[in-house]
Amino acid sequence: MQIYKVGGAVRDRLLGRPISEVDWVVVGASAEQMLELGYRPVGADFPVFLHPQTGEEYALARTERKSGHGYGGFTFHASPDVTLEQDLIRRDLTVNAMAEDDQGNLIDPYNGQQDLEARILRHVSPAFAEDPLRVLRVARFAARYAPLGFSVATETLMLMRELAESGELAHLTAERSWKEISRALMEPRPDVFVQVLRDCGALAALLPEVDDLFGVPQPQAHHPEIDTGEHVLSVLRQCAEHDQPLNVRWASLLHDVGKGLTPEDQWPRHIAHEQKGLRLIQAINERCKAPRDCAELAMLVGEFHTHGHRALELRPSTLLELLQRFDVFRRPQRFAEFVAACEMDARGRLGLEQREYPQGAYLLGAAEAARQVPVKPLLEKGFKGAELGEALNRERLQALKAYKDQ
Ligand SMILES: Nc1ccn([C@@H]2O[C@H](COP(=O)(O)OP(=O)(O)OP(=O)(O)O)[C@@H](O)[C@H]2O)c(=O)n1
């Protein structure tokens, strides 16, 4: 039996990038032998084992898919007769289909190193189509390596298009898709992820509500030369440049989906797009099984992002309602994330790379002023229950007015 290092670890070592986890492939061994050696199997009928000490993944060399949808849920034909080359040819990209033996020698039958040098993401063989999730994976790798100059090979994009058009993406489980989407949004160029999906027609299958934004004009005051879809890409880029967390990036991706519902004769104005978008955002959250913090922030940002732009003009009572709606007194962090999403929107809209976003400091300052209102003196005055709530709000309104007059 021989063991080879494969996949991301080989790729990233050649790129001179940090290696997060190592995958191994085992040639010439059976599942029984692995169990005898103390490896622990992962899932049922799946030829991957965990090393008893390191916990790293060891997969038996495998050939064609036997059943199931998606690499994660497949069962594969694995036997001690499968060669390393037969295993590598069924992998997604040439840059992911290289191996290294225990002497550190590179085994590269499909020219991954050459593609790495040429900065090309290219599929290895037609077996790419065995797992439709690879469409998302390629877009995610493009988002990660775009700063190094990588792009997707034309023939791979064509294959991705065929997969998208065949309806195969509909078979992906929400969990697998979300894992890719959430990882891709955290890459240095999340906008490239969306752009690549759009280029191969997969965005229309996965997030049609976002795809619909391309070609929809923005109001004149925004950034007249780019449409709403391009604006969303620009906001995502800002999110990455400002190191925003996943929930802010997810909310940014969805914040304007309501604009896709504006009838063309009303363009470029989008009256009540925030309210109209809520239904769509809710449906997307449910369909993608977005985790609660992402789903909640997306709904709040969808509903209130225009408040962020008008923050300096908001009446104290409206501001207080907003703070209450965010439950800012108990969850200040979520309000801060909302403000961050509004700031990214503004930067993506006006190219505010160098400029200030005074609304942000104002909103956070006002929230802080309202949060400072002490409950104790009110309790000492004998207020209880609803009365206390009313008294607190009165005090908060006073605090906000005082903050505004500063
Ligand atoms: N749908 C998939 C998933 C994985 N792989 C193969 O399995 C390897 C390991 O997969 P994974 O750990 O998901 O990705 P990495 O390439 O290691 O990249 P990352 O840095 O994102 O972990 C990949 O390199 C690729 O060879 C594949 O061909 N098709």
Ligand as a Chemical Component Dictionary entry (heavy atoms), coordinates in Angstrom:
data_LIG
# 
_chem_comp.id                   LIG 
_chem_comp.type                 NON-POLYMER 
_chem_comp.pdbx_formal_charge   0 
_chem_comp.three_letter_code    LIG 
# 
loop_
_chem_comp_atom.comp_id 
_chem_comp_atom.atom_id 
_chem_comp_atom.alt_atom_id 
_chem_comp_atom.type_symbol 
_chem_comp_atom.charge 
_chem_comp_atom.model_Cartn_x 
_chem_comp_atom.model_Cartn_y 
_chem_comp_atom.model_Cartn_z 
_chem_comp_atom.pdbx_ordinal 
LIG N1  N1  N 0 -16.472 17.949 -5.192 1  
LIG C1  C1  C 0 -15.193 17.663 -5.049 2  
LIG C2  C2  C 0 -14.581 17.809 -3.798 3  
LIG C3  C3  C 0 -13.229 17.500 -3.693 4  
LIG N2  N2  N 0 -12.537 17.066 -4.765 5  
LIG C4  C4  C 0 -11.132 16.669 -4.656 6  
LIG O1  O1  O 0 -10.792 16.472 -3.286 7  
LIG C5  C5  C 0 -9.734  17.369 -2.893 8  
LIG C6  C6  C 0 -9.942  17.851 -1.467 9  
LIG O2  O2  O 0 -11.161 18.531 -1.381 10 
LIG P1  P1  P 0 -11.403 19.717 -0.368 11 
LIG O3  O3  O 0 -10.726 19.420 0.929  12 
LIG O4  O4  O 0 -12.854 20.024 -0.357 13 
LIG O5  O5  O 0 -10.752 20.966 -1.067 14 
LIG P2  P2  P 0 -9.262  21.470 -1.212 15 
LIG O6  O6  O 0 -8.878  21.339 -2.636 16 
LIG O7  O7  O 0 -8.379  20.840 -0.193 17 
LIG O8  O8  O 0 -9.387  23.017 -1.010 18 
LIG P3  P3  P 0 -9.694  23.911 0.283  19 
LIG O9  O9  O 0 -8.462  24.733 0.401  20 
LIG O10 O10 O 0 -10.882 24.698 -0.139 21 
LIG O11 O11 O 0 -9.963  22.984 1.435  22 
LIG C7  C7  C 0 -9.762  18.471 -3.925 23 
LIG O12 O12 O 0 -8.506  19.102 -4.045 24 
LIG C8  C8  C 0 -10.130 17.696 -5.173 25 
LIG O13 O13 O 0 -9.022  16.994 -5.666 26 
LIG C9  C9  C 0 -13.171 16.933 -6.000 27 
LIG O14 O14 O 0 -12.531 16.576 -6.971 28 
LIG N3  N3  N 0 -14.492 17.245 -6.116 29 
# 
loop_
_chem_comp_bond.comp_id 
_chem_comp_bond.atom_id_1 
_chem_comp_bond.atom_id_2 
_chem_comp_bond.value_order 
_chem_comp_bond.pdbx_ordinal 
LIG N1 C1  SING 1  
LIG C1 C2  SING 2  
LIG C1 N3  DOUB 3  
LIG C2 C3  DOUB 4  
LIG C3 N2  SING 5  
LIG N2 C4  SING 6  
LIG N2 C9  SING 7  
LIG C4 O1  SING 8  
LIG C4 C8  SING 9  
LIG O1 C5  SING 10 
LIG C5 C6  SING 11 
LIG C5 C7  SING 12 
LIG C6 O2  SING 13 
LIG O2 P1  SING 14 
LIG P1 O3  DOUB 15 
LIG P1 O4  SING 16 
LIG P1 O5  SING 17 
LIG O5 P2  SING 18 
LIG P2 O6  DOUB 19 
LIG P2 O7  SING 20 
LIG P2 O8  SING 21 
LIG O8 P3  SING 22 
LIG P3 O9  DOUB 23 
LIG P3 O10 SING 24 
LIG P3 O11 SING 25 
LIG C7 O12 SING 26 
LIG C7 C8  SING 27 
LIG C8 O13 SING 28 
LIG C9 O14 DOUB 29 
LIG C9 N3  SING 30 
# 
